[in-house]
Amino acid sequence: MLTSREGAVLQLLAHGCTYEQVAARLGISVHTVTSHIKNCYRKLDVHCAAAAVMRAIELRLLSVEH
């Protein structure tokens, strides 16, 4: 359902990273992070990053471990 990059972006957001931090860690632009998030919204049928993370966890597309 999600690409590996979309999953990586959501994983970092789930761990509290900002879009800027996600971009720096993945070596991509903030614009690209935003594009990945918008794709996640569409695929997961949500309207915000927090909801995208929660839906991905519910669907077992993401795991949040400490």
Biopython code that builds the backbone (N, CA, C, O; Angstrom):
import numpy as np
from Bio.PDB.StructureBuilder import StructureBuilder

atoms = [
    (1, "MET", "N", (0.826, -1.194, 0.000)),
    (1, "MET", "CA", (0.000, 0.000, 0.000)),
    (1, "MET", "C", (0.870, 1.259, 0.000)),
    (1, "MET", "O", (0.690, 2.126, -0.854)),
    (2, "LEU", "N", (1.796, 1.371, 0.929)),
    (2, "LEU", "CA", (2.717, 2.510, 0.969)),
    (2, "LEU", "C", (4.052, 2.095, 0.367)),
    (2, "LEU", "O", (4.471, 0.944, 0.492)),
    (3, "THR", "N", (4.711, 3.039, -0.284)),
    (3, "THR", "CA", (6.063, 2.753, -0.772)),
    (3, "THR", "C", (7.013, 2.706, 0.425)),
    (3, "THR", "O", (6.674, 3.146, 1.523)),
    (4, "SER", "N", (8.187, 2.173, 0.195)),
    (4, "SER", "CA", (9.154, 2.110, 1.299)),
    (4, "SER", "C", (9.531, 3.512, 1.775)),
    (4, "SER", "O", (9.749, 3.721, 2.968)),
    (5, "ARG", "N", (9.610, 4.464, 0.860)),
    (5, "ARG", "CA", (9.964, 5.835, 1.238)),
    (5, "ARG", "C", (8.835, 6.492, 2.025)),
    (5, "ARG", "O", (9.091, 7.194, 3.003)),
    (6, "GLU", "N", (7.594, 6.275, 1.610)),
    (6, "GLU", "CA", (6.454, 6.814, 2.363)),
    (6, "GLU", "C", (6.442, 6.238, 3.771)),
    (6, "GLU", "O", (6.192, 6.954, 4.741)),
    (7, "GLY", "N", (6.712, 4.943, 3.880)),
    (7, "GLY", "CA", (6.777, 4.311, 5.188)),
    (7, "GLY", "C", (7.885, 4.889, 6.045)),
    (7, "GLY", "O", (7.708, 5.091, 7.246)),
    (8, "ALA", "N", (9.033, 5.157, 5.428)),
    (8, "ALA", "CA", (10.157, 5.739, 6.169)),
    (8, "ALA", "C", (9.810, 7.131, 6.680)),
    (8, "ALA", "O", (10.145, 7.485, 7.810)),
    (9, "VAL", "N", (9.139, 7.920, 5.846)),
    (9, "VAL", "CA", (8.722, 9.264, 6.260)),
    (9, "VAL", "C", (7.756, 9.170, 7.433)),
    (9, "VAL", "O", (7.920, 9.875, 8.429)),
    (10, "LEU", "N", (6.752, 8.308, 7.325)),
    (10, "LEU", "CA", (5.786, 8.163, 8.421)),
    (10, "LEU", "C", (6.450, 7.656, 9.690)),
    (10, "LEU", "O", (6.110, 8.093, 10.790)),
    (11, "GLN", "N", (7.394, 6.738, 9.544)),
    (11, "GLN", "CA", (8.097, 6.192, 10.713)),
    (11, "GLN", "C", (8.815, 7.307, 11.467)),
    (11, "GLN", "O", (8.754, 7.373, 12.694)),
    (12, "LEU", "N", (9.491, 8.175, 10.733)),
    (12, "LEU", "CA", (10.205, 9.278, 11.377)),
    (12, "LEU", "C", (9.237, 10.273, 12.013)),
    (12, "LEU", "O", (9.506, 10.791, 13.097)),
    (13, "LEU", "N", (8.125, 10.540, 11.354)),
    (13, "LEU", "CA", (7.113, 11.424, 11.945)),
    (13, "LEU", "C", (6.550, 10.811, 13.223)),
    (13, "LEU", "O", (6.302, 11.516, 14.201)),
    (14, "ALA", "N", (6.352, 9.501, 13.207)),
    (14, "ALA", "CA", (5.829, 8.804, 14.384)),
    (14, "ALA", "C", (6.778, 8.932, 15.569)),
    (14, "ALA", "O", (6.350, 8.891, 16.723)),
    (15, "HIS", "N", (8.055, 9.086, 15.285)),
    (15, "HIS", "CA", (9.054, 9.234, 16.344)),
    (15, "HIS", "C", (9.310, 10.693, 16.691)),
    (15, "HIS", "O", (10.260, 11.011, 17.406)),
    (16, "GLY", "N", (8.462, 11.575, 16.183)),
    (16, "GLY", "CA", (8.515, 12.971, 16.595)),
    (16, "GLY", "C", (9.359, 13.903, 15.753)),
    (16, "GLY", "O", (9.568, 15.055, 16.134)),
    (17, "CYS", "N", (9.847, 13.435, 14.622)),
    (17, "CYS", "CA", (10.655, 14.302, 13.761)),
    (17, "CYS", "C", (9.773, 15.318, 13.040)),
    (17, "CYS", "O", (8.622, 15.034, 12.707)),
    (18, "THR", "N", (10.323, 16.493, 12.808)),
    (18, "THR", "CA", (9.654, 17.501, 11.989)),
    (18, "THR", "C", (9.900, 17.169, 10.518)),
    (18, "THR", "O", (10.734, 16.321, 10.202)),
    (19, "TYR", "N", (9.179, 17.831, 9.629)),
    (19, "TYR", "CA", (9.406, 17.627, 8.197)),
    (19, "TYR", "C", (10.855, 17.943, 7.836)),
    (19, "TYR", "O", (11.464, 17.248, 7.022)),
    (20, "GLU", "N", (11.402, 18.990, 8.443)),
    (20, "GLU", "CA", (12.785, 19.376, 8.169)),
    (20, "GLU", "C", (13.760, 18.288, 8.627)),
    (20, "GLU", "O", (14.728, 17.984, 7.931)),
    (21, "GLN", "N", (13.500, 17.708, 9.795)),
    (21, "GLN", "CA", (14.356, 16.635, 10.299)),
    (21, "GLN", "C", (14.238, 15.387, 9.433)),
    (21, "GLN", "O", (15.236, 14.718, 9.164)),
    (22, "VAL", "N", (13.023, 15.073, 8.999)),
    (22, "VAL", "CA", (12.817, 13.924, 8.106)),
    (22, "VAL", "C", (13.626, 14.133, 6.828)),
    (22, "VAL", "O", (14.331, 13.231, 6.376)),
    (23, "ALA", "N", (13.517, 15.325, 6.252)),
    (23, "ALA", "CA", (14.242, 15.636, 5.016)),
    (23, "ALA", "C", (15.746, 15.457, 5.207)),
    (23, "ALA", "O", (16.412, 14.851, 4.368)),
    (24, "ALA", "N", (16.274, 15.977, 6.297)),
    (24, "ALA", "CA", (17.710, 15.875, 6.561)),
    (24, "ALA", "C", (18.136, 14.422, 6.746)),
    (24, "ALA", "O", (19.166, 14.008, 6.214)),
    (25, "ARG", "N", (17.369, 13.659, 7.483)),
    (25, "ARG", "CA", (17.738, 12.256, 7.746)),
    (25, "ARG", "C", (17.680, 11.396, 6.497)),
    (25, "ARG", "O", (18.485, 10.481, 6.327)),
    (26, "LEU", "N", (16.715, 11.694, 5.613)),
    (26, "LEU", "CA", (16.554, 10.879, 4.408)),
    (26, "LEU", "C", (17.288, 11.454, 3.200)),
    (26, "LEU", "O", (17.322, 10.833, 2.137)),
    (27, "GLY", "N", (17.870, 12.632, 3.363)),
    (27, "GLY", "CA", (18.605, 13.239, 2.260)),
    (27, "GLY", "C", (17.714, 13.698, 1.120)),
    (27, "GLY", "O", (18.100, 13.622, -0.047)),
    (28, "ILE", "N", (16.518, 14.176, 1.458)),
    (28, "ILE", "CA", (15.566, 14.667, 0.464)),
    (28, "ILE", "C", (15.118, 16.067, 0.870)),
    (28, "ILE", "O", (15.403, 16.518, 1.979)),
    (29, "SER", "N", (14.421, 16.746, -0.025)),
    (29, "SER", "CA", (13.962, 18.097, 0.290)),
    (29, "SER", "C", (12.686, 18.051, 1.129)),
    (29, "SER", "O", (11.985, 17.040, 1.160)),
    (30, "VAL", "N", (12.401, 19.146, 1.800)),
    (30, "VAL", "CA", (11.160, 19.261, 2.569)),
    (30, "VAL", "C", (9.969, 19.141, 1.622)),
    (30, "VAL", "O", (8.940, 18.571, 1.986)),
    (31, "HIS", "N", (10.104, 19.674, 0.418)),
    (31, "HIS", "CA", (9.032, 19.561, -0.580)),
    (31, "HIS", "C", (8.737, 18.089, -0.884)),
    (31, "HIS", "O", (7.574, 17.703, -1.009)),
    (32, "THR", "N", (9.775, 17.276, -1.003)),
    (32, "THR", "CA", (9.592, 15.849, -1.267)),
    (32, "THR", "C", (8.935, 15.161, -0.076)),
    (32, "THR", "O", (8.083, 14.292, -0.261)),
    (33, "VAL", "N", (9.315, 15.532, 1.128)),
    (33, "VAL", "CA", (8.664, 14.992, 2.329)),
    (33, "VAL", "C", (7.173, 15.308, 2.272)),
    (33, "VAL", "O", (6.339, 14.436, 2.514)),
    (34, "THR", "N", (6.842, 16.552, 1.954)),
    (34, "THR", "CA", (5.444, 16.967, 1.863)),
    (34, "THR", "C", (4.706, 16.150, 0.809)),
    (34, "THR", "O", (3.558, 15.758, 1.023)),
    (35, "SER", "N", (5.346, 15.891, -0.317)),
    (35, "SER", "CA", (4.724, 15.081, -1.371)),
    (35, "SER", "C", (4.453, 13.663, -0.888)),
    (35, "SER", "O", (3.387, 13.105, -1.147)),
    (36, "HIS", "N", (5.422, 13.082, -0.184)),
    (36, "HIS", "CA", (5.228, 11.730, 0.354)),
    (36, "HIS", "C", (4.068, 11.714, 1.350)),
    (36, "HIS", "O", (3.256, 10.788, 1.346)),
    (37, "ILE", "N", (3.991, 12.729, 2.194)),
    (37, "ILE", "CA", (2.914, 12.796, 3.182)),
    (37, "ILE", "C", (1.561, 12.922, 2.489)),
    (37, "ILE", "O", (0.603, 12.257, 2.882)),
    (38, "LYS", "N", (1.471, 13.765, 1.466)),
    (38, "LYS", "CA", (0.206, 13.912, 0.733)),
    (38, "LYS", "C", (-0.218, 12.592, 0.102)),
    (38, "LYS", "O", (-1.403, 12.258, 0.090)),
    (39, "ASN", "N", (0.752, 11.840, -0.423)),
    (39, "ASN", "CA", (0.440, 10.526, -0.979)),
    (39, "ASN", "C", (-0.084, 9.593, 0.111)),
    (39, "ASN", "O", (-1.012, 8.818, -0.119)),
    (40, "CYS", "N", (0.512, 9.673, 1.287)),
    (40, "CYS", "CA", (0.049, 8.858, 2.418)),
    (40, "CYS", "C", (-1.377, 9.231, 2.801)),
    (40, "CYS", "O", (-2.199, 8.352, 3.060)),
    (41, "TYR", "N", (-1.678, 10.525, 2.838)),
    (41, "TYR", "CA", (-3.038, 10.973, 3.166)),
    (41, "TYR", "C", (-4.035, 10.320, 2.211)),
    (41, "TYR", "O", (-5.054, 9.773, 2.632)),
    (42, "ARG", "N", (-3.719, 10.391, 0.918)),
    (42, "ARG", "CA", (-4.629, 9.848, -0.095)),
    (42, "ARG", "C", (-4.782, 8.335, 0.068)),
    (42, "ARG", "O", (-5.900, 7.821, 0.059)),
    (43, "LYS", "N", (-3.680, 7.632, 0.213)),
    (43, "LYS", "CA", (-3.714, 6.177, 0.314)),
    (43, "LYS", "C", (-4.383, 5.695, 1.595)),
    (43, "LYS", "O", (-5.044, 4.657, 1.601)),
    (44, "LEU", "N", (-4.213, 6.444, 2.677)),
    (44, "LEU", "CA", (-4.758, 6.039, 3.975)),
    (44, "LEU", "C", (-6.099, 6.701, 4.275)),
    (44, "LEU", "O", (-6.712, 6.422, 5.305)),
    (45, "ASP", "N", (-6.560, 7.579, 3.378)),
    (45, "ASP", "CA", (-7.841, 8.281, 3.511)),
    (45, "ASP", "C", (-7.913, 9.069, 4.815)),
    (45, "ASP", "O", (-8.845, 8.917, 5.606)),
    (46, "VAL", "N", (-6.902, 9.914, 5.018)),
    (46, "VAL", "CA", (-6.831, 10.775, 6.203)),
    (46, "VAL", "C", (-6.498, 12.199, 5.758)),
    (46, "VAL", "O", (-6.238, 12.451, 4.581)),
    (47, "HIS", "N", (-6.510, 13.130, 6.726)),
    (47, "HIS", "CA", (-6.302, 14.535, 6.379)),
    (47, "HIS", "C", (-5.221, 15.236, 7.190)),
    (47, "HIS", "O", (-5.055, 16.450, 7.075)),
    (48, "CYS", "N", (-4.480, 14.488, 8.010)),
    (48, "CYS", "CA", (-3.374, 15.100, 8.743)),
    (48, "CYS", "C", (-2.325, 14.032, 9.043)),
    (48, "CYS", "O", (-2.601, 12.833, 8.989)),
    (49, "ALA", "N", (-1.126, 14.492, 9.357)),
    (49, "ALA", "CA", (-0.010, 13.572, 9.579)),
    (49, "ALA", "C", (-0.253, 12.641, 10.761)),
    (49, "ALA", "O", (0.073, 11.455, 10.700)),
    (50, "ALA", "N", (-0.823, 13.178, 11.833)),
    (50, "ALA", "CA", (-1.087, 12.342, 13.013)),
    (50, "ALA", "C", (-2.051, 11.214, 12.668)),
    (50, "ALA", "O", (-1.857, 10.073, 13.088)),
    (51, "ALA", "N", (-3.082, 11.533, 11.908)),
    (51, "ALA", "CA", (-4.050, 10.507, 11.502)),
    (51, "ALA", "C", (-3.400, 9.486, 10.570)),
    (51, "ALA", "O", (-3.719, 8.299, 10.630)),
    (52, "ALA", "N", (-2.493, 9.943, 9.712)),
    (52, "ALA", "CA", (-1.792, 9.028, 8.814)),
    (52, "ALA", "C", (-0.945, 8.039, 9.609)),
    (52, "ALA", "O", (-0.932, 6.845, 9.311)),
    (53, "VAL", "N", (-0.246, 8.536, 10.612)),
    (53, "VAL", "CA", (0.570, 7.664, 11.461)),
    (53, "VAL", "C", (-0.321, 6.661, 12.185)),
    (53, "VAL", "O", (-0.019, 5.468, 12.216)),
    (54, "MET", "N", (-1.410, 7.138, 12.764)),
    (54, "MET", "CA", (-2.316, 6.243, 13.501)),
    (54, "MET", "C", (-2.916, 5.180, 12.586)),
    (54, "MET", "O", (-2.972, 4.007, 12.954)),
    (55, "ARG", "N", (-3.363, 5.577, 11.402)),
    (55, "ARG", "CA", (-3.953, 4.613, 10.468)),
    (55, "ARG", "C", (-2.916, 3.591, 10.028)),
    (55, "ARG", "O", (-3.224, 2.403, 9.936)),
    (56, "ALA", "N", (-1.705, 4.028, 9.757)),
    (56, "ALA", "CA", (-0.649, 3.101, 9.350)),
    (56, "ALA", "C", (-0.342, 2.098, 10.460)),
    (56, "ALA", "O", (-0.078, 0.927, 10.186)),
    (57, "ILE", "N", (-0.374, 2.554, 11.704)),
    (57, "ILE", "CA", (-0.169, 1.645, 12.837)),
    (57, "ILE", "C", (-1.326, 0.656, 12.926)),
    (57, "ILE", "O", (-1.108, -0.543, 13.098)),
    (58, "GLU", "N", (-2.555, 1.155, 12.810)),
    (58, "GLU", "CA", (-3.739, 0.287, 12.858)),
    (58, "GLU", "C", (-3.686, -0.790, 11.780)),
    (58, "GLU", "O", (-4.070, -1.934, 12.024)),
    (59, "LEU", "N", (-3.211, -0.426, 10.590)),
    (59, "LEU", "CA", (-3.136, -1.364, 9.469)),
    (59, "LEU", "C", (-1.863, -2.204, 9.499)),
    (59, "LEU", "O", (-1.602, -2.996, 8.594)),
    (60, "ARG", "N", (-1.081, -2.018, 10.551)),
    (60, "ARG", "CA", (0.181, -2.738, 10.734)),
    (60, "ARG", "C", (1.181, -2.474, 9.603)),
    (60, "ARG", "O", (1.978, -3.338, 9.238)),
    (61, "LEU", "N", (1.114, -1.254, 9.062)),
    (61, "LEU", "CA", (2.079, -0.828, 8.055)),
    (61, "LEU", "C", (3.286, -0.186, 8.715)),
    (61, "LEU", "O", (4.337, -0.020, 8.096)),
    (62, "LEU", "N", (3.121, 0.170, 9.977)),
    (62, "LEU", "CA", (4.151, 0.850, 10.763)),
    (62, "LEU", "C", (4.180, 0.222, 12.137)),
    (62, "LEU", "O", (3.147, -0.190, 12.663)),
    (63, "SER", "N", (5.348, 0.149, 12.708)),
    (63, "SER", "CA", (5.415, -0.240, 14.114)),
    (63, "SER", "C", (6.184, 0.845, 14.842)),
    (63, "SER", "O", (7.182, 1.363, 14.340)),
    (64, "VAL", "N", (5.717, 1.175, 16.011)),
    (64, "VAL", "CA", (6.375, 2.214, 16.794)),
    (64, "VAL", "C", (6.958, 1.547, 18.026)),
    (64, "VAL", "O", (6.247, 1.202, 18.970)),
    (65, "GLU", "N", (8.269, 1.375, 17.989)),
    (65, "GLU", "CA", (8.969, 0.776, 19.122)),
    (65, "GLU", "C", (9.976, 1.775, 19.637)),
    (65, "GLU", "O", (10.493, 2.592, 18.876)),
    (66, "HIS", "N", (10.254, 1.716, 20.907)),
    (66, "HIS", "CA", (11.186, 2.668, 21.522)),
    (66, "HIS", "C", (12.603, 2.205, 21.356)),
    (66, "HIS", "O", (13.529, 2.878, 21.810)),
]
sb = StructureBuilder()
sb.init_structure("model")
sb.init_model(0)
sb.init_chain("A")
sb.init_seg("    ")
for serial, (resi, resn, name, xyz) in enumerate(atoms, 1):
    if name == "N":
        sb.init_residue(resn, " ", resi, " ")
    sb.init_atom(name, np.array(xyz, "f"), 0.0, 1.0, " ", f" {name:<3s}", serial, name[0])
structure = sb.get_structure()
